[in-house]
Amino acid sequence: MGKKRGGAVRVKQVGPKGPKNPMDMMPTMEDFAIKPEDQIHLPPTPDRNYSIVWPMTETFTMKTDTGFQVIYPSYLDAEKTVKQGRRVCQDKAVRKPTVSDISLGLQSLKIRHVLQPYKGYSRDPATIWDNPGRVLVDMSGHTKGQLMLELAARIPELPERRQRLQAEAEQAAEQEKKLKEQKQIEAAKKAPAAASASKKKGKKGRKK
């Protein structure tokens, strides 16, 4: 602070100067940008036209434009309704068969087919992410209805399916065990606090 001639007081600003333009204080697009380490990276979308031919020796020669028909897992699934696409009576159907199960069943019957693991079923949109896929089957010498019944009978006996279901059951049991242990730990942590609160309440009651 200094004095001017004539007794006038001059105020001198100390410290940083304010912005010349109020817009300079506004956040920029860079301020809203998500840092690379904080971004969520989704897995790449699989190629829905990816196919596996059986037998593999016909990978480049098999023609599926004639004589082949589609079988979706939903056709044989006991957990699906007719509206969702089930085409086998429920007492003959299988619980959540996969395209791999269908392929293995067809291999056991020596039937030519093409496995397309990433296709979805239009009547049941959930199959795009839950049990996707379909199989193109050579129907030479077979009717579709008879073949689906035969597959529904064979699939539950497949060793690969039994091993997979056993592994899934063990994994589910392990997760349930961990969840139960976590709940017990949380309950043990809360118990002392609850006991302390109960004691304080009891002391207040005795003072009266």
SERO-4910 file (N, C-alpha, C, O; in steps of 0.05 Angstrom, whole numbers):
BEGIN
 pado doro    nc1    nc2    nc3   cac1   cac2   cac3    cc1    cc2    cc3    oc1    oc2    oc3
  Met    A     17    -24      0      0      0      0     18     25      0     38     26     15
  Gly    A     12     44    -17     28     69    -18     10     93    -19    -14     92    -23
  Lys    A     23    116    -14      8    142    -14     14    158    -39     36    159    -49
  Lys    A     -7    170    -49     -4    189    -71     -3    217    -60     -9    222    -37
  Arg    A      5    235    -76      6    263    -69    -23    273    -64    -41    264    -77
  Gly    A    -26    290    -45    -52    301    -38    -67    284    -18    -90    289    -13
  Gly    A    -53    264     -7    -66    248     14    -82    224      5    -92    209     21
  Ala    A    -85    221    -22   -100    198    -32    -85    172    -27    -60    171    -29
  Val    A    -99    151    -22    -87    125    -16    -89    107    -41   -110    104    -53
  Arg    A    -67     95    -48    -67     76    -71    -64     48    -60    -46     42    -45
  Val    A    -83     31    -68    -83      3    -59    -68    -14    -79    -75    -14   -103
  Lys    A    -48    -28    -70    -32    -45    -88    -40    -74    -84    -40    -84    -61
  Gln    A    -47    -87   -106    -56   -115   -104    -32   -133    -99    -12   -132   -112
  Val    A    -36   -151    -79    -15   -170    -73    -25   -198    -78    -48   -204    -71
  Gly    A    -10   -215    -90    -19   -243    -95    -25   -246   -124    -22   -228   -141
  Pro    A    -34   -271   -132    -40   -277   -160    -63   -260   -171    -82   -254   -157
  Lys    A    -60   -252   -195    -81   -237   -208   -104   -256   -217    -99   -279   -224
  Gly    A   -128   -245   -217   -151   -261   -227   -149   -265   -257   -135   -251   -271
  Pro    A   -164   -285   -267   -164   -290   -296   -175   -266   -311   -194   -253   -303
  Lys    A   -163   -261   -334   -172   -240   -351   -199   -247   -363   -216   -229   -367
  Asn    A   -202   -272   -369   -227   -281   -382   -241   -302   -364   -229   -323   -359
  Pro    A   -266   -297   -355   -280   -317   -338   -282   -345   -351   -284   -365   -337
  Met    A   -282   -346   -378   -284   -371   -392   -260   -389   -387   -262   -414   -391
  Asp    A   -238   -377   -379   -214   -393   -374   -218   -411   -350   -203   -431   -347
  Met    A   -237   -405   -333   -242   -421   -309   -261   -444   -315   -264   -462   -298
  Met    A   -274   -444   -339   -292   -466   -346   -277   -491   -352   -256   -490   -364
  Pro    A   -287   -515   -344   -274   -540   -350   -274   -545   -380   -292   -538   -394
  Thr    A   -253   -558   -389   -250   -565   -418   -258   -594   -422   -263   -609   -403
  Met    A   -259   -602   -447   -266   -630   -453   -245   -649   -442   -252   -672   -436
  Glu    A   -221   -640   -441   -199   -657   -430   -204   -664   -400   -197   -685   -391
  Asp    A   -217   -645   -386   -223   -650   -358   -243   -672   -354   -243   -686   -334
  Phe    A   -261   -676   -374   -281   -696   -372   -272   -723   -384   -286   -743   -381
  Ala    A   -249   -723   -397   -240   -748   -410   -232   -768   -389   -221   -762   -368
  Ile    A   -239   -794   -394   -233   -816   -376   -205   -825   -381   -197   -830   -404
  Lys    A   -190   -828   -360   -162   -837   -363   -161   -865   -374   -179   -881   -368
  Pro    A   -141   -872   -390   -140   -899   -401   -141   -921   -381   -153   -942   -385
  Glu    A   -128   -916   -357   -128   -937   -336   -155   -941   -323   -160   -961   -310
  Asp    A   -172   -921   -326   -199   -922   -314   -221   -932   -334   -244   -936   -326
  Gln    A   -213   -935   -359   -232   -943   -379   -239   -973   -377   -222   -989   -369
  Ile    A   -264   -979   -384   -273  -1007   -385   -269  -1018   -413   -281  -1007   -432
  His    A   -254  -1039   -416   -248  -1050   -442   -264  -1076   -445   -259  -1096   -432
  Leu    A   -284  -1076   -463   -300  -1099   -468   -285  -1119   -486   -269  -1110   -503
  Pro    A   -290  -1145   -483   -277  -1164   -500   -286  -1160   -529   -309  -1152   -533
  Pro    A   -270  -1167   -548   -278  -1164   -576   -301  -1181   -583   -304  -1204   -573
  Thr    A   -319  -1172   -600   -342  -1187   -609   -333  -1210   -626   -318  -1206   -646
  Pro    A   -341  -1235   -620   -332  -1258   -636   -345  -1258   -663   -366  -1246   -667
  Asp    A   -332  -1271   -682   -342  -1273   -709   -365  -1293   -709   -361  -1317   -705
  Arg    A   -390  -1284   -713   -413  -1301   -711   -415  -1321   -734   -430  -1340   -733
  Asn    A   -399  -1318   -755   -398  -1337   -777   -376  -1358   -774   -372  -1375   -791
  Tyr    A   -362  -1357   -751   -341  -1377   -746   -353  -1405   -745   -374  -1409   -732
  Ser    A   -341  -1424   -759   -352  -1451   -762   -331  -1472   -757   -307  -1468   -764
  Ile    A   -339  -1495   -746   -322  -1518   -743   -335  -1542   -757   -358  -1549   -750
  Val    A   -322  -1553   -776   -333  -1574   -793   -325  -1601   -781   -302  -1606   -773
  Trp    A   -345  -1620   -781   -339  -1648   -774   -350  -1666   -795   -373  -1664   -802
  Pro    A   -334  -1684   -806   -305  -1689   -799   -288  -1666   -810   -294  -1654   -831
  Met    A   -265  -1661   -797   -248  -1639   -804   -236  -1643   -832   -228  -1623   -844
  Thr    A   -235  -1667   -841   -224  -1672   -868   -241  -1659   -890   -231  -1656   -913
  Glu    A   -265  -1652   -883   -283  -1639   -903   -285  -1609   -898   -304  -1596   -908
  Thr    A   -266  -1597   -884   -267  -1569   -877   -271  -1551   -902   -285  -1532   -901
  Phe    A   -257  -1558   -924   -258  -1541   -948   -275  -1553   -970   -277  -1541   -991
  Thr    A   -288  -1575   -965   -304  -1588   -986   -333  -1591   -979   -350  -1595   -997
  Met    A   -341  -1589   -954   -369  -1594   -946   -387  -1572   -956   -381  -1548   -952
  Lys    A   -409  -1579   -968   -429  -1560   -978   -454  -1563   -961   -465  -1584   -958
  Thr    A   -462  -1540   -948   -484  -1541   -930   -510  -1528   -941   -529  -1524   -927
  Asp    A   -509  -1521   -967   -532  -1507   -978   -555  -1525   -984   -578  -1516   -987
  Thr    A   -550  -1552   -986   -572  -1571   -991   -569  -1595   -972   -547  -1604   -967
  Gly    A   -592  -1604   -961   -592  -1628   -944   -584  -1623   -916   -585  -1642   -900
  Phe    A   -577  -1599   -908   -570  -1592   -881   -592  -1577   -867   -605  -1560   -880
  Gln    A   -597  -1583   -842   -617  -1568   -826   -605  -1559   -799   -586  -1571   -790
  Val    A   -617  -1538   -788   -606  -1526   -764   -618  -1539   -739   -642  -1545   -738
  Ile    A   -601  -1544   -719   -610  -1552   -692   -598  -1533   -672   -573  -1531   -670
  Tyr    A   -615  -1519   -657   -606  -1501   -635   -608  -1517   -609   -625  -1534   -606
  Pro    A   -591  -1510   -589   -594  -1522   -563   -621  -1519   -551   -631  -1537   -536
  Ser    A   -634  -1497   -556   -661  -1492   -546   -681  -1513   -554   -701  -1518   -540
  Tyr    A   -677  -1526   -578   -695  -1546   -587   -697  -1570   -568   -718  -1583   -565
  Leu    A   -675  -1575   -553   -673  -1598   -536   -673  -1591   -506   -671  -1609   -489
  Asp    A   -675  -1565   -500   -671  -1556   -472   -697  -1558   -456   -717  -1547   -462
  Ala    A   -695  -1574   -434   -718  -1578   -416   -725  -1553   -401   -748  -1550   -391
  Glu    A   -707  -1533   -399   -712  -1509   -385   -726  -1488   -402   -733  -1466   -393
  Lys    A   -729  -1494   -428   -742  -1475   -446   -771  -1483   -451   -779  -1506   -449
  Thr    A   -788  -1463   -456   -816  -1468   -463   -818  -1472   -493   -799  -1467   -508
  Val    A   -841  -1481   -502   -846  -1484   -530   -844  -1457   -544   -833  -1455   -567
  Lys    A   -853  -1437   -531   -852  -1410   -542   -823  -1401   -546   -816  -1386   -564
  Gln    A   -805  -1410   -528   -777  -1403   -530   -762  -1421   -550   -738  -1417   -554
  Gly    A   -776  -1440   -561   -763  -1456   -582   -760  -1486   -577   -749  -1500   -594
  Arg    A   -768  -1496   -553   -764  -1524   -548   -782  -1541   -567   -805  -1535   -571
  Arg    A   -770  -1561   -580   -784  -1578   -599   -786  -1607   -592   -796  -1624   -607
  Val    A   -776  -1613   -568   -777  -1641   -558   -795  -1639   -533   -793  -1621   -517
  Cys    A   -812  -1660   -529   -829  -1660   -505   -811  -1658   -480   -789  -1669   -480
  Gln    A   -821  -1645   -460   -805  -1639   -437   -794  -1663   -422   -771  -1662   -412
  Asp    A   -808  -1685   -421   -798  -1708   -408   -776  -1722   -423   -762  -1739   -412
  Lys    A   -772  -1715   -449   -750  -1726   -465   -727  -1706   -468   -706  -1713   -477
  Ala    A   -732  -1681   -460   -712  -1660   -464   -689  -1662   -444   -690  -1678   -425
  Val    A   -668  -1646   -448   -644  -1646   -432   -640  -1619   -419   -648  -1598   -430
  Arg    A   -629  -1619   -395   -625  -1593   -381   -601  -1579   -393   -578  -1588   -390
  Lys    A   -607  -1557   -405   -587  -1539   -416   -565  -1553   -432   -541  -1553   -424
  Pro    A   -572  -1566   -454   -551  -1577   -472   -536  -1555   -486   -547  -1534   -492
  Thr    A   -511  -1559   -492   -495  -1539   -507   -490  -1549   -535   -496  -1572   -542
  Val    A   -480  -1531   -552   -474  -1539   -580   -452  -1560   -580   -451  -1577   -598
  Ser    A   -434  -1559   -560   -413  -1579   -559   -425  -1606   -553   -416  -1627   -564
  Asp    A   -445  -1607   -535   -459  -1632   -529   -472  -1643   -555   -470  -1667   -560
  Ile    A   -486  -1626   -569   -499  -1634   -594   -478  -1645   -614   -483  -1665   -627
  Ser    A   -456  -1631   -617   -435  -1639   -635   -424  -1667   -627   -420  -1684   -644
  Leu    A   -419  -1671   -601   -408  -1697   -592   -428  -1719   -597   -421  -1741   -604
  Gly    A   -454  -1713   -593   -475  -1732   -598   -476  -1740   -627   -479  -1763   -634
  Leu    A   -473  -1720   -645   -473  -1726   -674   -448  -1741   -682   -449  -1758   -699
  Gln    A   -426  -1735   -669   -401  -1750   -675   -404  -1779   -668   -395  -1797   -682
  Ser    A   -418  -1785   -645   -422  -1813   -637   -440  -1827   -657   -439  -1852   -658
  Leu    A   -456  -1812   -671   -474  -1824   -692   -461  -1823   -720   -474  -1832   -739
  Lys    A   -437  -1813   -721   -422  -1810   -747   -438  -1793   -767   -439  -1800   -791
  Ile    A   -450  -1772   -758   -465  -1754   -775   -450  -1729   -781   -440  -1715   -763
  Arg    A   -447  -1722   -806   -433  -1698   -815   -448  -1673   -805   -472  -1672   -805
  His    A   -433  -1653   -796   -445  -1629   -786   -426  -1606   -784   -401  -1610   -787
  Val    A   -436  -1582   -781   -420  -1558   -778   -428  -1544   -752   -452  -1537   -749
  Leu    A   -409  -1540   -735   -414  -1527   -709   -409  -1497   -712   -388  -1488   -721
  Gln    A   -429  -1480   -705   -427  -1451   -706   -432  -1440   -677   -454  -1434   -670
  Pro    A   -410  -1438   -662   -413  -1433   -633   -423  -1405   -625   -430  -1401   -602
  Tyr    A   -423  -1386   -643   -430  -1358   -635   -456  -1348   -647   -462  -1325   -645
  Lys    A   -472  -1366   -659   -497  -1358   -670   -518  -1356   -648   -517  -1372   -629
  Gly    A   -537  -1338   -651   -560  -1336   -632   -585  -1346   -644   -587  -1349   -669
  Tyr    A   -605  -1352   -627   -631  -1362   -636   -651  -1339   -636   -655  -1327   -615
  Ser    A   -663  -1333   -659   -680  -1309   -661   -704  -1311   -643   -714  -1290   -634
  Arg    A   -715  -1334   -637   -738  -1337   -620   -732  -1333   -590   -749  -1330   -574
  Asp    A   -706  -1335   -584   -698  -1332   -556   -673  -1315   -555   -650  -1325   -555
  Pro    A   -676  -1288   -555   -653  -1270   -556   -632  -1274   -535   -608  -1267   -538
  Ala    A   -640  -1285   -512   -621  -1290   -490   -599  -1309   -498   -577  -1309   -485
  Thr    A   -603  -1325   -518   -583  -1345   -526   -558  -1332   -539   -538  -1345   -543
  Ile    A   -560  -1306   -545   -537  -1292   -557   -514  -1292   -536   -490  -1294   -544
  Trp    A   -520  -1290   -510   -499  -1290   -490   -502  -1314   -471   -483  -1321   -457
  Asp    A   -525  -1326   -469   -530  -1349   -451   -534  -1374   -468   -556  -1378   -480
  Asn    A   -514  -1391   -469   -515  -1416   -485   -520  -1411   -515   -539  -1420   -526
  Pro    A   -501  -1396   -527   -504  -1390   -556   -496  -1414   -573   -487  -1434   -564
  Gly    A   -500  -1410   -599   -491  -1429   -619   -513  -1445   -632   -536  -1446   -623
  Arg    A   -506  -1459   -654   -524  -1476   -668   -508  -1496   -684   -484  -1493   -687
  Val    A   -521  -1517   -694   -507  -1537   -710   -523  -1542   -736   -547  -1545   -736
  Leu    A   -508  -1542   -758   -519  -1549   -784   -514  -1578   -788   -492  -1587   -788
  Val    A   -536  -1594   -792   -534  -1623   -792   -541  -1634   -820   -561  -1626   -832
  Asp    A   -525  -1653   -829   -532  -1668   -854   -554  -1688   -847   -549  -1707   -833
  Met    A   -577  -1683   -858   -601  -1700   -852   -604  -1724   -870   -625  -1736   -871
  Ser    A   -583  -1730   -885   -585  -1753   -903   -592  -1779   -888   -576  -1787   -870
  Gly    A   -614  -1791   -893   -622  -1816   -880   -634  -1812   -853   -638  -1831   -838
  His    A   -641  -1787   -845   -653  -1782   -819   -676  -1762   -822   -677  -1746   -841
  Thr    A   -694  -1763   -803   -714  -1742   -801   -706  -1725   -777   -694  -1734   -758
  Lys    A   -713  -1699   -778   -704  -1681   -757   -715  -1688   -730   -701  -1688   -710
  Gly    A   -741  -1696   -729   -754  -1703   -704   -741  -1727   -691   -735  -1727   -667
  Gln    A   -736  -1748   -707   -723  -1772   -696   -695  -1767   -687   -687  -1777   -666
  Leu    A   -680  -1751   -702   -653  -1745   -695   -651  -1729   -669   -634  -1734   -652
  Met    A   -669  -1710   -665   -669  -1694   -640   -675  -1712   -616   -664  -1708   -595
  Leu    A   -694  -1731   -619   -700  -1749   -597   -675  -1767   -591   -670  -1772   -567
  Glu    A   -661  -1776   -612   -637  -1792   -608   -616  -1776   -594   -602  -1786   -576
  Leu    A   -612  -1751   -601   -592  -1734   -588   -600  -1729   -559   -583  -1730   -541
  Ala    A   -625  -1724   -554   -634  -1719   -526   -629  -1743   -509   -625  -1740   -485
  Ala    A   -630  -1767   -520   -625  -1792   -505   -595  -1796   -500   -587  -1807   -480
  Arg    A   -578  -1788   -520   -550  -1793   -518   -535  -1772   -501   -516  -1779   -487
  Ile    A   -543  -1747   -503   -528  -1725   -491   -523  -1729   -461   -501  -1724   -451
  Pro    A   -544  -1737   -445   -539  -1741   -416   -517  -1761   -409   -506  -1760   -388
  Glu    A   -512  -1780   -428   -492  -1801   -422   -464  -1794   -432   -446  -1810   -429
  Leu    A   -461  -1771   -444   -434  -1763   -455   -415  -1759   -432   -420  -1744   -413
  Pro    A   -391  -1772   -432   -371  -1768   -411   -363  -1739   -408   -359  -1729   -386
  Glu    A   -359  -1726   -431   -350  -1698   -430   -371  -1680   -416   -363  -1662   -401
  Arg    A   -396  -1685   -421   -417  -1669   -408   -417  -1675   -378   -420  -1656   -362
  Arg    A   -415  -1700   -370   -415  -1707   -342   -392  -1693   -327   -395  -1683   -305
  Gln    A   -369  -1693   -340   -345  -1681   -327   -350  -1651   -325   -343  -1639   -304
  Arg    A   -362  -1638   -345   -366  -1610   -344   -386  -1602   -322   -382  -1583   -307
  Leu    A   -408  -1618   -321   -428  -1612   -300   -417  -1616   -272   -424  -1601   -254
  Gln    A   -400  -1636   -269   -388  -1641   -243   -370  -1617   -235   -370  -1608   -212
  Ala    A   -354  -1608   -255   -336  -1585   -249   -353  -1560   -243   -345  -1545   -225
  Glu    A   -375  -1556   -257   -392  -1533   -251   -404  -1535   -223   -407  -1514   -209
  Ala    A   -413  -1559   -215   -424  -1563   -189   -404  -1557   -167   -410  -1545   -147
  Glu    A   -379  -1567   -171   -358  -1562   -152   -351  -1532   -149   -347  -1522   -127
  Gln    A   -351  -1519   -172   -346  -1490   -172   -368  -1475   -157   -362  -1456   -142
  Ala    A   -393  -1482   -162   -415  -1469   -149   -414  -1474   -119   -420  -1456   -103
  Ala    A   -407  -1499   -110   -405  -1505    -82   -383  -1489    -69   -386  -1480    -46
  Glu    A   -360  -1486    -83   -338  -1470    -72   -346  -1441    -69   -339  -1428    -49
  Gln    A   -360  -1430    -88   -369  -1402    -86   -389  -1399    -63   -388  -1379    -48
  Glu    A   -407  -1418    -59   -426  -1417    -37   -412  -1418    -10   -419  -1405      9
  Lys    A   -391  -1435     -9   -375  -1438     16   -361  -1411     23   -361  -1403     46
  Lys    A   -349  -1398      2   -336  -1373      7   -355  -1351     16   -349  -1335     33
  Leu    A   -379  -1351      4   -399  -1332     11   -409  -1336     40   -413  -1316     55
  Lys    A   -412  -1361     48   -420  -1367     75   -399  -1359     95   -405  -1348    116
  Glu    A   -373  -1364     88   -351  -1356    106   -350  -1325    109   -345  -1315    130
  Gln    A   -354  -1311     87   -354  -1282     87   -376  -1271    105   -372  -1252    120
  Lys    A   -400  -1283    104   -422  -1275    121   -416  -1280    150   -423  -1264    168
  Gln    A   -402  -1302    156   -395  -1308    184   -375  -1288    195   -376  -1280    218
  Ile    A   -356  -1280    178   -336  -1260    186   -349  -1233    191   -343  -1220    211
  Glu    A   -367  -1225    174   -382  -1200    178   -399  -1201    203   -400  -1181    218
  Ala    A   -411  -1224    208   -428  -1226    233   -410  -1225    258   -419  -1213    278
  Ala    A   -386  -1237    256   -368  -1237    279   -358  -1208    285   -354  -1201    308
  Lys    A   -355  -1192    264   -346  -1164    268   -368  -1148    280   -362  -1130    296
  Lys    A   -393  -1153    273   -415  -1137    284   -423  -1145    312   -434  -1128    327
  Ala    A   -416  -1170    321   -424  -1179    347   -413  -1162    370   -429  -1155    387
  Pro    A   -387  -1156    371   -377  -1139    393   -390  -1112    395   -396  -1102    416
  Ala    A   -394  -1100    371   -407  -1073    371   -435  -1075    382   -444  -1057    397
  Ala    A   -450  -1096    375   -477  -1099    385   -477  -1104    415   -494  -1094    430
  Ala    A   -457  -1120    425   -455  -1125    454   -449  -1100    469   -460  -1095    491
  Ser    A   -431  -1083    458   -423  -1058    471   -447  -1039    473   -451  -1026    493
  Ala    A   -462  -1038    452   -486  -1021    451   -506  -1030    472   -520  -1014    485
  Ser    A   -509  -1057    475   -528  -1068    494   -519  -1062    523   -536  -1056    539
  Lys    A   -493  -1062    528   -483  -1056    555   -488  -1027    562   -496  -1021    585
  Lys    A   -483  -1009    543   -487   -981    548   -517   -975    554   -523   -959    571
  Lys    A   -534   -989    539   -562   -985    543   -571   -995    571   -588   -983    584
  Gly    A   -558  -1017    580   -564  -1028    606   -555  -1010    629   -569  -1007    649
  Lys    A   -532   -997    625   -522   -978    646   -540   -954    648   -545   -945    671
  Lys    A   -550   -944    626   -568   -921    627   -594   -928    641   -605   -912    656
  Gly    A   -603   -953    638   -627   -961    651   -624   -963    681   -643   -957    696
  Arg    A   -600   -972    691   -595   -975    719   -593   -947    733   -600   -945    757
  Lys    A   -582   -927    719   -580   -901    731   -607   -889    738   -609   -874    757
  Lys    A   -627   -895    723   -654   -886    730   -663   -898    755   -686   -892    764
***
